[in-house]
Amino acid sequence: MFNFIDMIFNREQREVARYEKDNLIVDTCLVTDSDQPYETGIRHPDYNEGLWIIVEMYETKENAQKGHDKWVALMTAKLPEKLYDVGTSEIAQLRDIFAPDDEEPRVFTKAHKEEE
């Protein structure tokens, strides 16, 4: 438990790729607290109240780079209606345990902003 603490101090060593523009961050890195060693997380204010969503996990650094590029292309073309959190970290598992029965804890629907 608490394997995520290992990741706090070595971000540069773990990073595969990072895209950051306007309100969007797509970050792909090596992790120590999941079932697979690499994952891509997305952060955007229209999903999950702007908190991280782990959208894909990978076995190799090469696949992680390909996945990162795919997610940057997807998120910069047109924001999808939903994002699904596939993370397997201990924190994600705890969120599942404490989620209300009528809630899908891993599905984040895009918040539709009012047109001005």
Long-range contacts (C-beta under 8 A, 24 or more apart in sequence): 1-90, 2-90, 3-32, 3-33, 3-90, 4-31, 4-32, 4-33, 4-89, 4-90, 4-91, 6-32, 6-33, 7-31, 7-32, 7-33, 16-61, 16-64, 16-65, 16-68, 17-64, 17-65, 17-68, 17-69, 19-68, 19-72, 21-76, 24-75, 24-76, 26-68, 26-71, 26-72, 26-75, 28-64, 28-65, 28-67, 28-68, 28-71, 29-64, 30-61, 30-64, 31-89, 33-89, 33-90, 33-91, 34-87, 34-88, 34-89, 35-88, 36-88, 38-63, 38-64, 38-67, 39-64, 39-87, 40-64, 40-67, 40-68, 40-71, 41-87, 42-71, 42-75, 42-83, 44-75, 44-79, 45-111, 46-79, 46-110, 46-111, 46-113, 47-83, 47-108, 47-109, 47-110, 47-111, 48-83, 48-85, 48-108, 53-83, 53-84, 53-85, 53-108, 54-85, 54-86, 54-87, 54-89, 54-92, 55-83, 55-84, 55-85, 55-86, 56-86, 57-86, 57-87, 57-88, 79-110, 80-110, 81-109, 81-110, 82-107, 82-108, 82-109, 82-110, 83-107, 83-108, 83-110, 84-108
